[in-house]
Amino acid sequence: MPIFRQSKKSVMKYIKSYILIFPVLILCPRFVFSSGPASDLSSVIKKTWKNSPEIRAEENLVSVSRAEKLRRFIPNEPLLTYSNTDNNTAQSYGASVTMAFPGKSIAMTTLDIAQEKAQRAELKAKKYEIAGRVIQNFLDCSTTQMTLKLSKENLSDLESLAKTLSARYEAGSSTQSELMSVQLQISQQNMEIAQLEDHAVVFCDKLNQMVHESVSPSLSLPDDLDPEIIKSLGFETADEAQSKAALKVAQARYKTAIWNLAPDLTFGVSRNHYSYLPGSPNGQETTTNYVGAISFPIFGLFHERLDIKRAKNQAIIDERTAQIQNIEALSEKEQARKDLKINIERLHQIRNHDLPLALGLVESTLASYQSGKLGFAEVLLARKTLLEIRSQDIQLRGMIINSRFKSLSQEGFETQLRKI
């Protein structure tokens, strides 16, 4: 019995705790389940999309354009009328509505659908534009951080080498010029590190402002762009999506231009009350009038014809402009795809061939210098070659991400790049 009471008390304790925590979970889920600052490119892009007021506005415009298709079938605002004749001897009140000819509304939905797709293309283009800005700022920040890290590693190696040379100089195995050359490189490396630190602060602050959230101070530079980002963008660049949508809108405007001559329909009803029965047309106290009217485009041959001609010719110009934009977008996309392939092959060559050779060159040159077969200049040259190859690796990763983004290609995702 005491055990049962104790378990009952524990259950009640958990229930009370949950009741206290539940409002916090509902009202502040973002605070409770915060994932912390983003450090990888994919997370930074997704967070920027989520926090962007521009994307939310474009999504609202897509909803508006979707509602535009239904508005054509809704009549205009009703016209309410009231009249009083001969000191209240006759009163009349009624209502009338005007609507487009049904065939016109159905035909113009072609244009509405094209405009809705164009608005969706604008949403994709905005996501592409924002992703491009984020990628550029992310690469500026992350490549600067990695170059700074590489420079600090090189500085540490130079300081170790300077200590070795100093000991060799005191023992008479090294010259003063060799020691001075290392000290000069250390001084230059310190200046470069100070400059890189300043650039890293500027680039990373700019990235934080763009994301509207704090980003991890240590970013990881990927070898390639995340396939999920490519999928979210729809495999079309901003220029490509916009040009295709503009082409469809221009074609729809050309096809529907003639429907501007279609008539409008008016329907109305009025109720008449006669206080003086002799004034009633049928001797009744109340009568009802029904009105049906249709606008006939008599003057359409004079002024509407000019508007139709202007609309058709403008549609032809817009169609051709959109075709040229699409050709240019596809050309840029194809060039970016070729650059992507070249950059991936070059990165493979660096990691599988050039980097191992450079590491071996540094080791063999240093051994030859210690044995007296080579001078110290060859050691410095080998170290400089290794540093340049490591820097090329960082730059190539940024070029691969940019080329992948500009081409939106999925080629090469199955290739696993060996980490350094």
C-alpha positions in Angstrom: 0.0 0.0 0.0 2.8 2.5 0.8 4.4 1.7 -2.5 1.2 2.4 -4.4 0.9 5.8 -2.6 4.4 6.6 -3.4 4.0 5.8 -7.1 0.8 7.8 -7.2 2.6 10.8 -5.7 5.3 10.5 -8.4 2.7 10.4 -11.2 1.0 13.5 -9.8 4.4 15.2 -9.6 5.1 14.5 -13.3 1.6 15.7 -14.3 2.1 19.0 -12.5 5.5 19.5 -14.1 4.1 18.8 -17.5 1.2 21.3 -16.9 3.8 23.9 -16.0 6.0 23.2 -19.0 3.2 22.8 -21.6 2.4 26.5 -22.0 6.1 27.2 -22.6 6.2 24.5 -25.3 3.2 26.1 -27.0 4.1 29.7 -26.7 7.9 29.5 -27.2 8.7 26.5 -29.3 11.5 28.3 -31.1 13.2 29.1 -27.8 12.8 25.5 -26.4 13.8 23.7 -29.6 16.4 26.1 -30.9 19.0 24.2 -32.9 21.7 26.8 -32.2 23.7 28.9 -34.8 24.1 27.4 -38.2 27.6 26.5 -39.3 27.1 24.7 -42.7 26.0 26.3 -46.0 22.8 24.4 -46.4 21.5 25.4 -42.9 22.4 29.0 -43.5 20.5 29.2 -46.8 17.5 27.5 -45.3 17.5 29.9 -42.3 17.8 32.9 -44.6 14.8 31.7 -46.7 12.8 31.2 -43.5 13.6 34.6 -42.1 13.3 36.6 -45.4 10.4 39.1 -45.6 10.9 39.2 -49.3 10.1 35.5 -49.7 7.0 35.8 -47.5 5.8 38.7 -49.6 6.3 36.7 -52.8 4.4 33.8 -51.3 1.5 36.2 -50.5 1.6 37.4 -54.1 1.3 33.9 -55.3 -1.8 33.5 -53.2 -3.2 36.7 -54.7 -2.5 35.6 -58.2 -4.3 32.3 -57.5 -7.4 34.2 -56.4 -7.3 36.4 -59.5 -8.6 33.5 -61.6 -11.9 33.4 -59.5 -12.4 37.2 -59.6 -13.2 37.2 -63.3 -16.3 35.2 -62.6 -17.5 37.5 -59.8 -19.7 40.4 -60.9 -18.8 44.0 -60.3 -20.1 45.8 -57.2 -23.9 46.1 -57.3 -25.5 49.5 -58.1 -28.3 50.4 -55.7 -30.9 53.0 -56.7 -33.7 54.9 -55.1 -36.1 57.5 -56.5 -39.0 59.6 -55.2 -41.5 61.2 -57.6 -44.1 63.9 -57.0 -44.0 64.2 -53.2 -44.0 60.5 -52.4 -46.7 59.7 -54.8 -44.4 57.1 -56.4 -41.2 55.5 -54.9 -38.8 53.2 -56.6 -35.8 51.2 -55.3 -33.7 48.6 -57.0 -30.3 47.0 -57.7 -28.3 46.1 -60.8 -25.0 44.3 -61.4 -22.7 44.2 -64.4 -20.6 41.2 -65.4 -18.3 40.2 -68.2 -19.6 38.0 -71.0 -19.1 34.4 -69.8 -17.0 33.4 -72.8 -14.6 36.3 -72.1 -14.1 35.2 -68.5 -13.4 31.6 -69.5 -11.0 32.7 -72.3 -9.1 35.1 -70.0 -8.4 32.3 -67.5 -5.6 31.3 -69.9 -3.9 34.6 -69.2 -4.6 34.3 -65.5 -3.0 30.9 -65.4 0.1 32.2 -67.2 0.3 35.1 -64.8 0.0 32.8 -61.8 2.9 30.7 -63.1 4.9 33.9 -63.7 4.3 34.9 -60.1 5.5 31.4 -59.0 8.6 31.9 -61.2 9.2 35.2 -59.4 9.1 33.3 -56.1 11.7 30.8 -57.3 13.7 33.7 -58.7 13.7 35.5 -55.4 14.8 32.3 -53.6 17.5 31.9 -56.1 18.6 35.5 -55.8 18.7 35.3 -52.0 20.5 32.0 -52.1 23.1 33.5 -54.4 23.8 36.4 -52.0 24.1 34.0 -49.1 26.4 31.7 -50.9 28.7 34.5 -51.9 28.9 35.9 -48.4 29.2 32.5 -46.9 32.1 31.7 -49.2 33.8 35.1 -48.5 33.5 34.3 -44.7 34.4 30.6 -44.8 37.3 30.8 -47.3 38.8 33.7 -45.4 38.5 31.7 -42.1 40.1 28.6 -43.8 42.9 30.7 -45.4 43.5 32.3 -42.0 43.7 28.9 -40.4 46.1 27.8 -43.1 48.2 30.9 -42.6 48.4 30.3 -38.9 49.5 26.7 -39.4 52.2 28.0 -41.9 53.3 30.6 -39.3 53.7 27.9 -36.7 55.8 25.8 -39.1 57.9 28.8 -39.9 58.5 29.5 -36.3 59.6 25.9 -35.6 61.9 26.1 -38.7 63.3 29.4 -37.4 64.2 27.7 -34.1 65.9 24.9 -35.9 67.8 27.3 -38.1 68.8 29.4 -35.1 70.3 26.3 -33.4 72.0 25.3 -36.6 73.4 28.8 -37.0 74.8 28.8 -33.5 76.4 25.4 -34.3 77.8 26.8 -37.6 75.7 24.5 -39.8 73.6 27.3 -41.2 74.2 30.8 -42.6 72.9 34.1 -41.3 71.1 34.8 -44.6 69.0 31.6 -44.2 67.9 32.6 -40.8 67.1 36.2 -41.9 65.0 34.8 -44.9 62.9 32.8 -42.5 62.4 35.7 -40.1 61.3 37.9 -43.1 58.7 35.3 -44.1 57.5 35.2 -40.5 57.0 38.9 -40.5 55.2 38.8 -43.8 53.0 36.0 -42.6 52.0 38.0 -39.5 51.0 40.9 -41.6 48.9 38.6 -43.8 47.2 37.0 -40.8 46.3 40.5 -39.4 44.7 41.4 -42.7 42.8 38.1 -43.0 41.4 38.5 -39.4 40.0 42.0 -40.3 38.5 40.6 -43.5 37.0 37.6 -41.7 35.2 39.9 -39.2 33.7 42.1 -42.0 32.6 39.2 -44.1 31.1 37.2 -41.2 29.2 40.3 -39.8 27.7 40.9 -43.2 26.6 37.2 -43.3 25.0 37.6 -39.9 23.0 40.6 -41.0 21.8 38.8 -44.1 20.6 35.7 -42.2 18.9 37.8 -39.5 20.2 35.3 -37.0 23.6 34.6 -35.4 25.8 32.3 -37.5 28.5 30.1 -36.0 31.8 31.9 -35.7 33.5 28.8 -37.2 32.0 27.9 -40.6 32.6 24.7 -42.4 33.3 25.0 -46.1 31.8 22.0 -48.0 33.2 20.3 -51.1 30.0 20.9 -53.0 26.5 22.3 -52.7 23.8 20.3 -50.9 21.5 18.4 -53.4 18.5 19.5 -51.2 19.2 23.1 -52.1 19.2 22.3 -55.8 15.9 20.5 -55.4 14.4 23.4 -53.5 15.3 25.8 -56.4 13.6 23.6 -59.0 16.6 22.9 -61.2 16.1 26.3 -63.0 18.1 29.5 -62.6 16.3 32.8 -61.9 16.8 34.0 -65.5 15.7 30.7 -66.9 12.4 30.5 -64.9 11.6 34.2 -65.4 12.2 34.0 -69.2 10.0 30.9 -69.6 7.2 32.5 -67.6 7.4 35.8 -69.5 7.2 33.9 -72.7 4.0 32.1 -71.7 2.5 35.4 -70.5 3.3 37.1 -73.8 1.8 34.2 -75.8 -1.4 34.3 -73.6 -1.7 38.1 -74.1 -1.5 37.7 -77.8 -4.2 34.9 -77.9 -6.6 36.8 -75.6 -6.3 40.3 -77.0 -9.3 39.9 -79.2 -11.5 39.2 -76.2 -11.3 42.8 -75.2 -14.1 43.4 -77.7 -16.4 41.0 -75.9 -19.6 42.7 -74.4 -20.6 43.2 -70.8 -23.9 42.0 -69.4 -26.1 44.0 -67.0 -29.0 42.6 -64.9 -31.2 44.6 -62.6 -34.5 44.6 -60.7 -36.5 47.4 -59.2 -39.5 47.6 -56.9 -42.0 50.5 -57.4 -44.6 51.7 -54.8 -47.4 54.0 -55.8 -49.2 56.0 -53.1 -51.5 57.4 -55.8 -53.0 54.4 -57.6 -54.1 56.2 -60.8 -50.3 56.7 -61.4 -49.7 53.0 -61.4 -49.4 51.4 -64.9 -51.5 48.4 -63.8 -53.5 49.9 -61.0 -51.6 48.0 -58.4 -49.9 49.6 -55.4 -46.6 47.9 -56.1 -45.0 46.8 -59.4 -41.7 45.1 -60.3 -39.4 45.9 -63.2 -36.7 43.6 -64.6 -33.8 44.9 -66.7 -31.4 43.0 -68.9 -28.8 44.8 -71.1 -25.8 44.0 -73.2 -23.1 46.4 -74.4 -22.5 46.2 -78.1 -19.0 47.1 -79.4 -20.2 49.5 -82.1 -17.2 51.8 -81.6 -14.7 49.0 -81.1 -13.7 49.1 -84.7 -12.4 52.7 -84.1 -10.6 52.6 -80.7 -10.7 49.1 -79.3 -9.1 47.8 -82.6 -6.1 50.1 -81.9 -5.7 48.7 -78.4 -5.9 45.1 -79.6 -3.3 45.8 -82.3 -1.0 47.5 -79.7 -1.4 44.6 -77.3 -0.7 42.0 -80.0 2.4 43.7 -81.2 3.7 44.3 -77.7 3.1 40.6 -77.0 5.2 39.7 -80.0 8.1 42.0 -78.7 7.8 40.5 -75.2 7.8 37.0 -76.6 11.0 37.6 -78.6 12.6 39.3 -75.6 11.8 36.3 -73.4 13.1 33.9 -76.0 16.5 35.7 -76.1 16.6 35.8 -72.3 16.0 32.1 -72.2 18.7 31.4 -74.8 21.2 33.5 -72.8 20.2 31.8 -69.5 20.6 28.3 -71.0 24.0 29.3 -72.4 25.2 30.6 -69.0 23.9 27.5 -67.4 25.7 25.2 -69.8 29.0 27.2 -69.4 28.6 26.9 -65.6 28.1 23.1 -66.0 31.3 22.8 -68.0 33.2 24.9 -65.4 31.8 22.6 -62.7 33.1 19.5 -64.4 36.6 21.1 -64.9 36.7 22.3 -61.2 35.8 18.9 -59.8 38.4 17.2 -62.0 41.0 19.8 -60.9 40.2 19.3 -57.2 40.5 15.5 -57.6 43.9 16.1 -59.3 45.1 18.3 -56.4 44.0 15.9 -53.7 45.0 12.6 -55.4 48.2 13.8 -57.1 49.5 17.3 -56.5 49.1 17.4 -52.7 50.9 14.1 -52.0 53.7 15.2 -54.4 54.0 18.6 -52.6 54.1 16.9 -49.2 56.8 14.5 -50.4 58.7 17.3 -52.0 58.8 19.3 -48.7 60.0 16.2 -46.8 62.7 15.2 -49.4 63.9 18.8 -49.8 64.2 19.3 -46.1 66.1 16.0 -45.8 68.4 16.9 -48.7 69.1 20.3 -47.1 70.0 18.7 -43.8 72.4 16.4 -45.6 73.9 19.3 -47.5 72.8 18.3 -51.0 70.4 21.2 -51.5 70.3 24.9 -50.4 67.8 26.5 -48.0 66.1 28.3 -50.9 64.8 25.0 -52.3 63.3 24.3 -48.9 61.4 27.6 -48.9 60.3 27.1 -52.5 58.9 23.6 -51.7 57.0 25.0 -48.7 55.6 27.8 -50.8 54.4 25.3 -53.4 52.6 23.3 -50.7 51.0 26.4 -49.3 49.8 27.4 -52.8 48.3 23.9 -53.5 46.4 24.0 -50.1 45.1 27.5 -51.0 44.0 26.2 -54.4 42.0 23.5 -52.7 40.1 26.2 -50.7 39.5 28.3 -53.7 38.4 25.4 -55.9 35.7 24.4 -53.3 34.3 27.9 -53.6 34.4 27.7 -57.4 32.6 24.3 -57.4 29.8 25.6 -55.2 29.4 28.7 -57.4 29.4 26.6 -60.6 27.0 24.2 -59.1 24.6 27.0 -58.1 24.8 28.7 -61.5 24.2 25.5 -63.4 21.8 23.8 -60.9 23.3 20.5 -62.2 23.2 17.2 -60.3 26.1 15.8 -62.2 29.0 14.6 -60.0 27.0 14.4 -56.8 27.8 10.7 -56.6 31.5 11.5 -56.7 33.0 11.4 -53.2 35.9 13.9 -52.9 38.6 12.7 -50.6 39.1 15.0 -47.6 42.6 16.5 -47.0 
